[in-house]
Amino acid sequence: CLSRGLGDVYKRQIRSKALEMAEPQFKKFEPIALANTKKVLEAFKECQVSDYHFTGTTGYGYNDVGREKLDEVFAYVFKGEKALVRPHFVSGTHALATTLMAIMGNGSKGTEFIYAVGAPYDTMQSVIGYTRPVKGSLIEKGFTYTEVPLNNNTYDLDAIGQAVNSNTRAVVIQRSRGYSTREPLSIADIKAIVDVVKAKNPETICFVDNCYGEFTELQEPLEAGADIMAGSLIKNAGGGLAPTGGYIVGREDLVEDASYQLTAPGLGDHMGSYAPGYRLFFQGLFMAPHVVLQALKGAVYTAAVGELLGYEVFPKVNAERYDLIQAINLKNGEEMEHFCVGMQAYSPVDAHVHPIPGDMPGYEDKIIMAGGTFVQGSSIELSADGPVRPPYTIFMQGGLVFEHSMLGILGAAEELLKHR
């Protein structure tokens, strides 16, 4: 039946069956979205956000009240002492690299940094410089990198504890799966890792890569004992409205160090203008818990469709969710292309475009991507991508509205079945 493609009757059957499989998970997500929306509203009220905070500035940006208020609101929402929220971050990787460079550059108490949960995301590998020599990387600057391997595809607390020593300046904890099939980390997982690190060396800084994880639970990593965290504004925290940027939140001294890395020593967070204004950043944060709810529903629905088509999916439909990413193992590179072609056809932007694998900065392998997004590269909007290499995994993320995710994954399924 599947080999004959998706006729109208079968399309209705798979759509309704996948929805039936996903519904129990939807009910788990909704109270979390409600609580996180309440938390964001409380932050806006307590920080006294007004419409004049949306106004942009030019030049040096001295006394930019919108910029300062945005920092204040992010610090309140994510329970940090200080925040640095800037459109000047070109990506999540930039925010992460700025933080890690600042932490290590002020490393009088150690020159080693550890990735605690296996290999980092591809673009962070370039920042580290461990797969190949990279100009300006941390290894080129003389810092020592250690990676704690996964054990049975998850983190290894004993190995993490053994790896930390008196020379360990920082432990980096990547919350999301990235381009891998390991499980993302829950807040409880992050706390377990932080506790082991701090027990071994209380001076070691625990730094969380929070990309794709914001608002998927009731708490955030700083509440689990992390010292600092960073992420992208064109993922969860920007709610699909932020046009660019990233954020850093955490311990005041560490965020201050990061601000000097972003601008210059002595300038820090006191400068930096943004002429278009800050409304979309405030409004995006306000929308973020609801948009994350929509994206989580889309991820579960994608898992259900993938299972119905006979593919291996990570996580399973009924698994707990701690990030937005849904992975599907396809058979080969051609199937990856078919999947992306089908999803691209249901994009609001460039629906007429045929995705093909290509080179992207920071990646060793060619990348195939479906992503007709209003904000270029936004992965809180519906997109699917992956490096064209075994096991030929497509990583689907985002979806501002669940209905769009349904249409997109069904379009991908139809294209796959057409070529069987």
QUILINNOR-V911771 format. One record per residue. RES is the residue in three letters. D_FIRST is the distance of its C-alpha to the first C-alpha in whole Angstrom. Layout:
BEGIN
res=RES d_first=D_FIRST
res=RES d_first=D_FIRST
END
This chain:
BEGIN
res=CYS d_first=0
res=LEU d_first=4
res=SER d_first=6
res=ARG d_first=6
res=GLY d_first=7
res=LEU d_first=9
res=GLY d_first=10
res=ASP d_first=13
res=VAL d_first=11
res=TYR d_first=9
res=LYS d_first=12
res=ARG d_first=14
res=GLN d_first=12
res=ILE d_first=12
res=ARG d_first=15
res=SER d_first=17
res=LYS d_first=16
res=ALA d_first=17
res=LEU d_first=20
res=GLU d_first=20
res=MET d_first=20
res=ALA d_first=23
res=GLU d_first=25
res=PRO d_first=28
res=GLN d_first=28
res=PHE d_first=29
res=LYS d_first=32
res=LYS d_first=33
res=PHE d_first=34
res=GLU d_first=35
res=PRO d_first=39
res=ILE d_first=39
res=ALA d_first=39
res=LEU d_first=41
res=ALA d_first=44
res=ASN d_first=43
res=THR d_first=44
res=LYS d_first=47
res=LYS d_first=48
res=VAL d_first=48
res=LEU d_first=50
res=GLU d_first=52
res=ALA d_first=53
res=PHE d_first=53
res=LYS d_first=56
res=GLU d_first=58
res=CYS d_first=58
res=GLN d_first=59
res=VAL d_first=57
res=SER d_first=58
res=ASP d_first=57
res=TYR d_first=60
res=HIS d_first=58
res=PHE d_first=55
res=THR d_first=58
res=GLY d_first=58
res=THR d_first=60
res=THR d_first=61
res=GLY d_first=63
res=TYR d_first=64
res=GLY d_first=63
res=TYR d_first=65
res=ASN d_first=65
res=ASP d_first=62
res=VAL d_first=61
res=GLY d_first=58
res=ARG d_first=57
res=GLU d_first=59
res=LYS d_first=57
res=LEU d_first=54
res=ASP d_first=55
res=GLU d_first=56
res=VAL d_first=53
res=PHE d_first=51
res=ALA d_first=54
res=TYR d_first=54
res=VAL d_first=50
res=PHE d_first=49
res=LYS d_first=52
res=GLY d_first=54
res=GLU d_first=58
res=LYS d_first=57
res=ALA d_first=54
res=LEU d_first=54
res=VAL d_first=52
res=ARG d_first=52
res=PRO d_first=50
res=HIS d_first=52
res=PHE d_first=49
res=VAL d_first=47
res=SER d_first=44
res=GLY d_first=43
res=THR d_first=44
res=HIS d_first=47
res=ALA d_first=48
res=LEU d_first=47
res=ALA d_first=49
res=THR d_first=52
res=THR d_first=52
res=LEU d_first=52
res=MET d_first=55
res=ALA d_first=57
res=ILE d_first=57
res=MET d_first=57
res=GLY d_first=60
res=ASN d_first=62
res=GLY d_first=61
res=SER d_first=65
res=LYS d_first=63
res=GLY d_first=61
res=THR d_first=59
res=GLU d_first=56
res=PHE d_first=53
res=ILE d_first=50
res=TYR d_first=46
res=ALA d_first=45
res=VAL d_first=41
res=GLY d_first=41
res=ALA d_first=40
res=PRO d_first=41
res=TYR d_first=39
res=ASP d_first=39
res=THR d_first=41
res=MET d_first=43
res=GLN d_first=44
res=SER d_first=45
res=VAL d_first=48
res=ILE d_first=49
res=GLY d_first=49
res=TYR d_first=48
res=THR d_first=45
res=ARG d_first=47
res=PRO d_first=51
res=VAL d_first=51
res=LYS d_first=54
res=GLY d_first=55
res=SER d_first=52
res=LEU d_first=53
res=ILE d_first=54
res=GLU d_first=56
res=LYS d_first=58
res=GLY d_first=59
res=PHE d_first=57
res=THR d_first=55
res=TYR d_first=51
res=THR d_first=50
res=GLU d_first=46
res=VAL d_first=45
res=PRO d_first=42
res=LEU d_first=39
res=ASN d_first=39
res=ASN d_first=36
res=ASN d_first=35
res=THR d_first=37
res=TYR d_first=41
res=ASP d_first=43
res=LEU d_first=46
res=ASP d_first=49
res=ALA d_first=48
res=ILE d_first=49
res=GLY d_first=52
res=GLN d_first=53
res=ALA d_first=52
res=VAL d_first=55
res=ASN d_first=58
res=SER d_first=61
res=ASN d_first=60
res=THR d_first=57
res=ARG d_first=57
res=ALA d_first=54
res=VAL d_first=50
res=VAL d_first=47
res=ILE d_first=45
res=GLN d_first=41
res=ARG d_first=40
res=SER d_first=36
res=ARG d_first=34
res=GLY d_first=34
res=TYR d_first=32
res=SER d_first=32
res=THR d_first=29
res=ARG d_first=32
res=GLU d_first=33
res=PRO d_first=35
res=LEU d_first=38
res=SER d_first=39
res=ILE d_first=43
res=ALA d_first=43
res=ASP d_first=42
res=ILE d_first=45
res=LYS d_first=47
res=ALA d_first=47
res=ILE d_first=47
res=VAL d_first=50
res=ASP d_first=52
res=VAL d_first=52
res=VAL d_first=53
res=LYS d_first=56
res=ALA d_first=57
res=LYS d_first=57
res=ASN d_first=59
res=PRO d_first=60
res=GLU d_first=60
res=THR d_first=57
res=ILE d_first=55
res=CYS d_first=52
res=PHE d_first=50
res=VAL d_first=46
res=ASP d_first=44
res=ASN d_first=42
res=CYS d_first=40
res=TYR d_first=36
res=GLY d_first=38
res=GLU d_first=40
res=PHE d_first=40
res=THR d_first=37
res=GLU d_first=40
res=LEU d_first=43
res=GLN d_first=45
res=GLU d_first=45
res=PRO d_first=46
res=LEU d_first=50
res=GLU d_first=50
res=ALA d_first=49
res=GLY d_first=52
res=ALA d_first=51
res=ASP d_first=54
res=ILE d_first=52
res=MET d_first=48
res=ALA d_first=47
res=GLY d_first=44
res=SER d_first=43
res=LEU d_first=43
res=ILE d_first=40
res=LYS d_first=38
res=ASN d_first=38
res=ALA d_first=42
res=GLY d_first=42
res=GLY d_first=40
res=GLY d_first=38
res=LEU d_first=42
res=ALA d_first=44
res=PRO d_first=44
res=THR d_first=45
res=GLY d_first=47
res=GLY d_first=47
res=TYR d_first=49
res=ILE d_first=51
res=VAL d_first=52
res=GLY d_first=54
res=ARG d_first=57
res=GLU d_first=60
res=ASP d_first=61
res=LEU d_first=58
res=VAL d_first=57
res=GLU d_first=60
res=ASP d_first=60
res=ALA d_first=57
res=SER d_first=58
res=TYR d_first=61
res=GLN d_first=58
res=LEU d_first=56
res=THR d_first=60
res=ALA d_first=63
res=PRO d_first=65
res=GLY d_first=67
res=LEU d_first=65
res=GLY d_first=62
res=ASP d_first=60
res=HIS d_first=63
res=MET d_first=62
res=GLY d_first=59
res=SER d_first=59
res=TYR d_first=56
res=ALA d_first=57
res=PRO d_first=54
res=GLY d_first=54
res=TYR d_first=52
res=ARG d_first=51
res=LEU d_first=47
res=PHE d_first=48
res=PHE d_first=49
res=GLN d_first=46
res=GLY d_first=44
res=LEU d_first=45
res=PHE d_first=45
res=MET d_first=42
res=ALA d_first=40
res=PRO d_first=40
res=HIS d_first=37
res=VAL d_first=36
res=VAL d_first=35
res=LEU d_first=33
res=GLN d_first=31
res=ALA d_first=30
res=LEU d_first=30
res=LYS d_first=27
res=GLY d_first=25
res=ALA d_first=25
res=VAL d_first=24
res=TYR d_first=21
res=THR d_first=20
res=ALA d_first=20
res=ALA d_first=18
res=VAL d_first=15
res=GLY d_first=16
res=GLU d_first=15
res=LEU d_first=12
res=LEU d_first=11
res=GLY d_first=13
res=TYR d_first=16
res=GLU d_first=19
res=VAL d_first=21
res=PHE d_first=25
res=PRO d_first=26
res=LYS d_first=24
res=VAL d_first=23
res=ASN d_first=26
res=ALA d_first=28
res=GLU d_first=32
res=ARG d_first=32
res=TYR d_first=35
res=ASP d_first=34
res=LEU d_first=31
res=ILE d_first=29
res=GLN d_first=26
res=ALA d_first=25
res=ILE d_first=21
res=ASN d_first=21
res=LEU d_first=19
res=LYS d_first=19
res=ASN d_first=22
res=GLY d_first=24
res=GLU d_first=21
res=GLU d_first=19
res=MET d_first=22
res=GLU d_first=23
res=HIS d_first=19
res=PHE d_first=19
res=CYS d_first=23
res=VAL d_first=22
res=GLY d_first=20
res=MET d_first=22
res=GLN d_first=25
res=ALA d_first=24
res=TYR d_first=24
res=SER d_first=28
res=PRO d_first=31
res=VAL d_first=33
res=ASP d_first=32
res=ALA d_first=28
res=HIS d_first=29
res=VAL d_first=29
res=HIS d_first=27
res=PRO d_first=28
res=ILE d_first=29
res=PRO d_first=30
res=GLY d_first=34
res=ASP d_first=37
res=MET d_first=38
res=PRO d_first=41
res=GLY d_first=42
res=TYR d_first=38
res=GLU d_first=39
res=ASP d_first=35
res=LYS d_first=33
res=ILE d_first=32
res=ILE d_first=28
res=MET d_first=29
res=ALA d_first=27
res=GLY d_first=30
res=GLY d_first=31
res=THR d_first=34
res=PHE d_first=37
res=VAL d_first=39
res=GLN d_first=38
res=GLY d_first=36
res=SER d_first=36
res=SER d_first=34
res=ILE d_first=34
res=GLU d_first=32
res=LEU d_first=29
res=SER d_first=28
res=ALA d_first=26
res=ASP d_first=28
res=GLY d_first=28
res=PRO d_first=30
res=VAL d_first=29
res=ARG d_first=29
res=PRO d_first=28
res=PRO d_first=26
res=TYR d_first=24
res=THR d_first=24
res=ILE d_first=24
res=PHE d_first=26
res=MET d_first=26
res=GLN d_first=29
res=GLY d_first=30
res=GLY d_first=29
res=LEU d_first=32
res=VAL d_first=30
res=PHE d_first=27
res=GLU d_first=26
res=HIS d_first=26
res=SER d_first=24
res=MET d_first=21
res=LEU d_first=21
res=GLY d_first=22
res=ILE d_first=19
res=LEU d_first=16
res=GLY d_first=17
res=ALA d_first=17
res=ALA d_first=14
res=GLU d_first=13
res=GLU d_first=15
res=LEU d_first=14
res=LEU d_first=10
res=LYS d_first=12
res=HIS d_first=14
res=ARG d_first=11
END
